[in-house]
């Protein structure tokens, strides 16, 4: 029944969302367009393509030893022969978070993004990729800020009078008052397209345990309820979700999750992810699981993990950003139902 009501709610919200965004203008200089860019290998929208050139772009948060405060973007490089991405990015990266997050209302420094997790998606229901800065801890624990993307790789000035919506923490809290320790884009894994993607998060505590929750969007920016606790185990069959990191992307086959256990080095892919509402206040994810690697960056600190189809082969790949400000692409090849895939590491690049 939730599916039917969600579709009805969409009708009342769709028009205001569109009208509110028509007046948005660029707040930053556009990235320079590449001369003679070949036709992208993939037809249709590409997840995490910030500037419309058909290739995913990297977004990561600063405030680390190697990157200053803010939100940093680096355009994906295009293979001149195939028109697909290569996994490498154009450096130096550009700080598009210089105006702050639009929430605190102080002197608007880029340090307002320190400690945030920034994910991309069409959170305002337009063709542009937008930005969600989510705060798993600190003075805005469980809250966040949706900031509209301009379509050229930048974001609007969130204090400029439009294109910013706050994420209210009460939408995400579990029954014990805990907020997610991580959020990712859930796309339309529940098969309800409100033009705005859902969210997936890891939430819990040491006393009551950890789990994955699904947060459906009801058809307007920033509105996510009711939450659905999911009954899925970790890729290795456990319940220790606090030890796993998620990264999500959208492929032709649907939503996909990459799951990393930093302690063990286990790396898995859940492909074709769908969510079913069980009708009892819980949900279940269905997917095809592939083991990508074991002993992958075991114990290594990664400040930003991004999943995207970097080379347009229909399989989720990874960008890992490290605290020293370097990024390395990992191309996933030769998925296997019985063994581990092949993970090809690309030469690291300095973002700053």
FITORTOR-444515 format. One record per residue: residue in three letters; x, y, z of N, C-alpha, C in turn. Coordinates in steps of 0.001 Angstrom, whole numbers, plus 500000, padded with zeros to 6 digits. Example, Ala and Ser with C-alpha at 12.3 -4.5 7.8 and 13.67 -1.06 7.14 Angstrom:
REM residues 2
ALA513190494310507800512300495500507800513200496700507800SER512850497750507080513670498940507140512900500030507870
END
This chain:
REM residues 352
UNK500824498791500000500000500000500000500855501254500000UNK502069501167500608502924502345500627503290502778499232UNK503441501822498324503809502170496956502734503033496307UNK501477502678496528500405503440495913500341504850496479UNK500429504983497810500345506308498412501530507160498039UNK502722506553497893503904507328497508503723507926496134UNK503125507190495233502919507713493886501895508866493906UNK500885508787494763499912509871494857500562511126495417UNK501438510959496421502107512113497002502973512830495988UNK503528512093495065504399512693494059503656513755493259UNK502393513537492967501649514474492140501558515851492786UNK501415515908494089501265517194494758502580517907494962UNK503712517184494905505010517792495173505774518153493923UNK505499517479492828506361517613491652506425519034491131UNK505299519718491003505304521060490428506072522062491257UNK505892522136492606506661523099493379508159522880493280UNK508599521614493255510026521347493160510584521922491876UNK509890521705490770510377522201489483510426523716489459UNK509383524364489950509320525812489908510374526449490789UNK510653525843491928511609526433492853513010526450492297UNK513307525569491384514670525447490898514902526183489594UNK513888526700488979514092527351487694514891528626487816UNK514920529234488989515612530505489159517061530338489588UNK517512529095489817518871528890490293519872529264489225UNK520923529915489637521993530274488707523326529822489240UNK524371529782488407525679529342488844526244530256489923UNK526882529643490916527544530410491957529048530376491790UNK529542529537490893530966529382490655531226529420489154UNK532438529734488740532784529591487327532660528140486906UNK532121527902485734531973526540485231533335525958484905UNK533444524624485083534642523945484599534754524169483091UNK535939524365482621536148524547481190535761523289480438UNK535028523434479359534606522280478558535793521736477776UNK535866520422477711536958519799476972536708519918475475UNK537692520374474754537556520537473303537540519180472620UNK536589519002471730536550517775470940536260516534471753UNK535484516661472845535177515504473663534392514479472853UNK534843513219472803534135512214472014532803511844472635UNK531967511219471850530669510780472329530844509737473415UNK530188509907474580530331508924475651529921507531475200UNK530562506531475808530276505152475441528909504710475950UNK528420505347477027527136504973477600526089505997477192UNK524956505529476697523864506414476297522948506620477506UNK522571507866477769521699508171478893522474508732480060UNK521761509128481119522416509721482280523420508762482921UNK524533509311483352525578508535484008525657508980485460UNK525580508039486382525630508381487789526945509074488127UNK526840510134488937527974510942489398528625511764488289UNK527937511913487156528399512821486104527900514216486458UNK528774515056486965528370516364487464528196517410486375UNK528879517225485247528884518286484230528333517849482881UNK527755516660482789527059516241481593527917515766480449UNK529168515386480712530021514911479622529987513399479481UNK529124512725480261528963511282480129529946510454480912UNK530758511080481783531786510374482550531621510736484025UNK531703509755484947531596510080486375532696511035486824UNK532352511874487794533286512813488390533418512513489883UNK534580512816490413534874512528491817534437513683492706UNK533825513357493845533487514323494879534005513786496204UNK534701514615496955535198514181498259535235515373499204UNK535252515100500496535265516140501520536699516377501976UNK537024517647502221538347518000502719538395518011504237UNK539265518866504768539472518892506201540360517770506676UNK541193517247505774542139516183506107543555516721505976UNK544536515868506253545931516306506185546322516760504787UNK545692516162503762546109516462502401545197517378501628UNK544001517668502165543037518529501475542459519534502469UNK542404520798502071541807521817502915540314521612503061UNK539701522349503950538268522228504205537460522565502963UNK536322521894502818535428522162501707534963520885501045UNK534362521037499874533935519918499030534731520007497737UNK535461518961497432536386518972496298535858518080495185UNK535949518576493950535558517786492789536712517709491799UNK536764516590491107537758516395490049537068515696488892UNK537136516289487708536467515725486537537112514420486104UNK536264513460485739536771512205485222537400512388483852UNK538536511740483631539213511814482331538558510868481338UNK538538511300480068537863510553479001538897509896478106UNK538659508636477771539488507944476790539170508509475408UNK540156509078474729539937509750473450539438508801472367UNK539701507517472519539298506536471508537886506019471743UNK537577505659473008536297505019473308535237506001473798UNK535648507170474297534699508110474868534278507749476272UNK534819506653476811534501506232478172535522506803479146UNK535230506698480418536171507134481434537344506184481552UNK538388506668482191539597505864482378539845505512483842UNK539132506161484741539389506019486169540249507142486712UNK541023507788485855541840508908486286541004510192486254UNK541468511196486996540747512462487088541676513604486706UNK541062514758486439541834515951486119542180516679487411UNK543460516877487632543924517536488843544628518840488471UNK544683519806489393544197519728490770542679519772490850UNK542150519211491953540719519255492194540282520692492505UNK538973520937492358538400522264492576537539522237493838UNK537718523220494706536910523323495919535621524071495606UNK534504523348495595533208523966495301532423524247496577UNK533033523996497742532344524183499012532767525424499762UNK533227526434499036533809527607499697532770528479500385UNK531476528300500092530437529123500700529776528467501917UNK530249527305502337529663526644503491528436525822503136UNK527792525287504189526733524296503977525317524854504000UNK525142526132504293523810526725504285522996526455505520UNK523598525855506561522857525474507755523238526318508961UNK524526526504509187524973527092510442524750528597510499UNK524825529288509360524545530707509331525546531551510082UNK526800531137510124527839531913510804528560532749509768UNK529870532549509637530606533294508617530791532482507349UNK530065531347507258529978530530506045531325530021505547UNK532196529524506414533483529030505934533352527630505348UNK534289527211504492534265525840503975534454524796505067UNK534959525207506221535127524254507322533791523733507837UNK532660524338507416531361523795507795531161522377507267UNK531934521974506275531832520615505739532737519619506460UNK533591520099507363534486519183508068533670518136508820UNK534045516881508670533359515788509341532127515280508631UNK531764515901507510530575515467506776530909514332505821UNK529879513602505447529937512673504329529148513323503202UNK529761513527502057529065514172500947528790513148499860UNK527512512996499521527119512079498455526350512876497405UNK526288512325496210525619513001495103524349512255494703UNK523462512965494021522213512389493540521290513494493093UNK520200513138492467519242514134491984518236514450493094UNK518760515078494162517980515264495379516941516370495274UNK517006517175494205515981518191493977515059517809492808UNK515224516607492283514314516103491267514534516654489877UNK515681517258489611515995517758488276517034516847487628UNK517512517242486451518516516444485756519905516604486359UNK520109517647487165521437517897487717521745516973488888UNK523020516688489058523489515991490247523638517007491379UNK522993516732492504523034517598493663523929516970494732UNK523993517624495889524921517207496926524199517112498272UNK524496516061499018524029515926500393525242515849501302UNK525366516826502192526381516779503243525697516248504497UNK526075515040504920525468514399506099526494514342507222UNK526022514585508451526914514664509607526633513531510593UNK527467512491510590527247511377511518527609511715512959UNK528282512847513194528664513266514537528819514780514540UNK529100515340515716529305516781515821528039517515516206UNK528027518853516010526916519669516475525645519459515661UNK525765518839514500524587518591513656524384517094513457UNK524659516310514504524592514855514396523237514390513865UNK523288513580512818522069513044512227521385513968511247UNK521901515188511103521315516144510174522212516355508974UNK521773517219508095522572517464506900522017518595506076UNK522616518777504927522229519859504029522239519361502594UNK521092519500501921521014519249500486521315520557499767UNK522272520531498854522657521720498103522546521395496620UNK521837522214495886521573521949494473522836522083493636UNK522998521182492692524059521294491705523634522179490560UNK524604522850489956524320523770488851524278523024487522UNK524989521898487419525039521142486176526365521258485465UNK527287522060486005528607522229485406529708521701486324UNK529321520956487359530298520437488302530372521219489589UNK529594522291489721529622523109490925528274523064491629UNK528209523724492794526965523823493542526599525297493718UNK525314525535494001524873526896494242525422527381495575UNK525398528693495784525710529256497092524539528940498014UNK524714528066499010523566527651499826523001528759500695UNK523745529842500857523234530989501603522685532057500660UNK522529531730499384522128532722498399520639532855498185UNK519830532185498993518394532376498886517655531299498118UNK518306530216497737517618529128497039518550527969496795UNK517973526793496602518786525630496275519405524947497463UNK518864525163498671519347524470499866518164524042500710UNK518193522777501152517174522239502043517879521450503126UNK517473521653504375518107520924505474517509519533505624UNK518345518593506010517906517237506345517698517184507848UNK516480516913508282516149516897509698516516515550510299UNK517228515587511428517750514355512023516642513404512457UNK515457513936512839514398513050513321513910512084512248UNK514118512402510980513711511486509920514568510220509905UNK515775510291510451516734509202510305516953508391511581UNK516497508889512727516748508213513996516052506860514055UNK516722505876514673516079504581514866515260504608516154UNK514698503474516519513796503435517669514501503690518991UNK515838503644518979516612503911520190517232505305520180UNK516883506103519188517417507454519109518784507555518463UNK519233506485517832520526506508517151520383507060515740UNK521422507758515292521466508279513933522444507471513098UNK522261507431511795523157506634510951524623507047511108UNK525481506060511151526918506331511136527407506514509705UNK526541506191508744526847506419507337525558506424506531UNK525528507257505481524424507270504521524967507141503112UNK524188506480502239524495506450500815523198506636500039UNK523333506940498772522193507070497867521562505691497664UNK520252505614497859519542504350497648518847504275496305UNK518895505384495527518274505451494195516800505054494299UNK516315504196493426514923503744493506514893502236493725UNK515641501779494720515723500346494985514374499765495391UNK513450500616495884512125500113496254511144500149495093UNK511615500529493895510795500565492679509675501594492776UNK509868502631493604508933503747493664509691504988493222UNK509396505459492042510138506594491483509395507887491776UNK509871508621492798509312509931493131510129511052492521UNK511064510721491638511990511652490997513108512085491934UNK513069511659493188514103511970494169514552510655494795UNK515860510408494870516327509101495338516100508876496832UNK516041507602497193515956507190498589517361507166499199UNK517422506862500497518694506765501204518805505409501888UNK520032504945502053520334503721502796521405504076503822UNK521223503613505059522184503959506100522465502802507040UNK523600502869507703523958501937508771523709502652510094UNK522941502021510997522545502682512240522512501654513371UNK522712502122514603522616501234515755523514501671516884UNK523678500774517865524581501025518990525081499688519515UNK526048499753520447526668498522520945525678497671521739UNK524714498301522386523760497562523212522715496845522378UNK522173497531521394521060496986520608521471496443519252UNK522752496588518927523248496066517668523085497057516526UNK523680496715515403523658497576514218522926496875513082UNK522349497678512214521627497142511063521667498183509942UNK521121497783508793520955498708507675519503499165507662UNK519297500461507466517948501021507340517744501583505937UNK516511501520505491516115502115504215515212503301504492UNK515519504449503833514764505685504043514141506112502719UNK512859505813502492512212506193501229511907507685501194UNK512126508298500043511724509683499849510253509718499450UNK509502510714499953508066510743499679507697511735498583UNK508719512272497873508404513099496718508770514550496839UNK509580514909497844510020516286498005511425516292498582UNK512236517297498264513603517349498795513623517325500320UNK514432516433500884514653516386502320513653515611503129UNK512606515055502511511575514343503258511746512839503095UNK512131512169504187512428510739504152511724510035505312UNK510662509313505024509986508481506017508921507666505302UNK508462506558505915508944506032507190510212505207506994UNK511085505180507980512298504359507877511902502882507928UNK512663502075507222512428500636507218513704499916507650UNK513756499361508875514904498529509250514961497300508340UNK516149496984507864516328495850506964516868494655507736UNK516438493451507344516845492250508071518016491529507417UNK518777492240506577519898491611505875521125491474506755UNK521817490359506590523114490151507233524204490815506397UNK525389490940506957526536491465506223526920490485505109UNK527803490888504202528201489967503130528807488654503622UNK529377488661504821529969487427505361529039486721506341UNK527770487177506400526767486489507204526648486956508630UNK527313488039508998527289488516510369526319489654510590UNK526365490218511797525529491365512157526373492576512538UNK527666492504512301528584493574512702528636494690511654UNK527478495286511389527408496296510344528266497518510658UNK528585497749511926529420498896512274530831498777511715UNK531222497593511288532568497374510737532610497488509220UNK531475497830508611531402497880507159531168499308506682UNK531745499606505522531549500882504844530819500633503538UNK529841501482503228529057501348502013529446502412500998UNK529357502060499737529426503013498631528405502540497606UNK527633503465497036526556503056496131526693503752494791UNK526109503127493782526018503733492461524829503130491738UNK524505503699490588523397503198489780523923502778488421UNK523617501550488052524046500974486782522819500681485928UNK523058500207484716521946499791483868521146498672484525UNK521801497877485372521148496769486062520449497210487339UNK520522498503487660519878499015488862520885499493489888UNK520409499648491123521280500116492198522326499055492530UNK523490499523492954524572498624493337525243499169494588UNK525658498258495465526375498612496681527724497924496690UNK528775498683497018530078498108497322530243498164498829UNK530684497059499421530764496944500873532186496562501263UNK532775497354502157534162497147502571534255496959504086UNK534998495938504492535346495745505895536819496104506042UNK537093497254506678538466497744506753539355496836507593UNK538762496177508588539557495333509486540011494047508805UNK539100493414508081539426492138507426539943492320506008UNK539647493474505385540023493675503991539059493055503010UNK537906492558503494536910491971502596536221493074501794UNK536027492804500512535393493758499608534380493005498761UNK533121493458498796532038492778498090531249493763497249UNK530556493215496256529625493972495424528261493328495504UNK527243494141495809525858493706495681525300494402494453UNK524934493629493452524480494187492180523001493901491980UNK522304494814491283520870494645491084520093494700492379UNK520422495677493237519819495767494566518369496247494465UNK517466495523495087516063495931495201515636495800496653UNK514691496639497068514193496605498436512715496263498431UNK512335495289499247510946494887499399510442495275500774UNK509324495986500817508655496317502069507913495066502538UNK508280494560503723507690493315504200506292493500504768UNK505856494749504905504515495006505404504387494958506908UNK505495494734507618505464494669509081506396495695509715UNK506722496745508953507639497758509459509090497446509208UNK509364496386508455510736496039508082510814495857506574UNK512045495773506081512258495535504664513386494553504455UNK513556494144503202514607493196502848515224493605501525UNK516549493594501462517249493822500210517473492500499491UNK517236492498498185517603491376497323518696491856496381UNK519610490974496011520777491372495218521521490124494765UNK522455490323493853523419489287493488524758489683494084UNK525348488796494876526584489120495586527808488580494859UNK528836489431494775530131489032494231531227489418495226UNK532152488527495446533323488898496238534344489539495309UNK534717490773495632535669491488494795537100491213495194UNK537369491153496485538741490968496938538737490581498407UNK539833490004498845540100489816500268541461490452500546UNK541611491006501739542856491695502059543041492993501298UNK541915493631500915541982494876500136542156496058501070UNK543313496718500993543612497885501846543283497611503310UNK543674496426503785543379496034505161543983497027506152UNK543134497572507022543584498492508047543992499863507563UNK543852500144506271544262501427505703543125502434505845UNK543456503638506328542446504687506461542088505233505084UNK540807505220504766540283505796503525539285506870503916UNK539538508104503509538670509210503917537448509346503028UNK537464508770501848536312508823500961536305507641500013UNK535213506869500016535078505712499129533885505961498220UNK534121505986496905533091506302495923532951505164494935UNK531717504735494693531437503718493682530851504390492451UNK531318503982491275530792504479489998531312503568488901UNK530600503548487784531077502788486622532075503670485884UNK533340503576486259534346504513485780534714504314484320UNK534609503090483811535033502812482440533900502318481544UNK532657502531481970531470502255481154531373500806480690UNK531745499867481581531606498452481226530432497797481929UNK529610498595482647528436498053483307528673497486484677UNK529906497629485197530263497100486517530717498256487399UNK530339498224488662530744499272489597532240499198489859UNK532905500344489802534317500490490147534423501377491380UNK535655501673491807535863502439493032536887503542492847UNK536634504667493525537654505652493826537872505635495330UNK539112505544495767539445505658497183540291506902497368UNK539818507818498226540567509016498569541182508797499942UNK542467509072500067543193508835501300543438510151502030UNK543668510107503343543826511341504113544945512254503627UNK545930511714502906547018512561502400546621513325501144UNK545351513202500720544873513940499561545122513265498235UNK545471511984498253545633511243497004544375510437496717UNK544157510164495433543043509335495016543581508230494121UNK543006507058494285543379505926493425542111505255492941UNK542043504991491644540910504273491066541192502778491074UNK540135502002491295540211500541491257539135500059490290UNK539551499523489164538618499007488171538303497554488492UNK537008497224488514536567495867488843536340495097487551UNK537038493988487411536978493188486197536680491735486540UNK536079491032485605535893489580485685535152489149486951UNK533918489633487091533099489177488208532901487671488134UNK532917487022489283532788485569489326531803485169490408UNK530947484201490095529997483690491076530653482718492041UNK531858482258491733532499481240492561533830481680493162UNK534433482739492645535721483198493159535748484710493251UNK536912485259493521537038486712493611537232487320492230UNK536833488562492102536998489285490846538453489739490709UNK538754490382489595540047491015489411539889492505489678UNK540744493040490543540718494456490874542005495078490350UNK541851495980489401543003496624488772543179498029489342UNK544296498242490037544574499547490637545222500469489615UNK544711501701489537545249502722488665546223503588489470UNK547191504148488814548197504963489497547538506080490300UNK548008506263491544547456507290492422547750508688491889UNK546858509626492215547007511032491835546847511908493061UNK547563513018493094547432513995494173546346514986493788UNK545334515128494636544208515997494325544533517470494561UNK545314517766495585545600519146495943546838519691495252
END
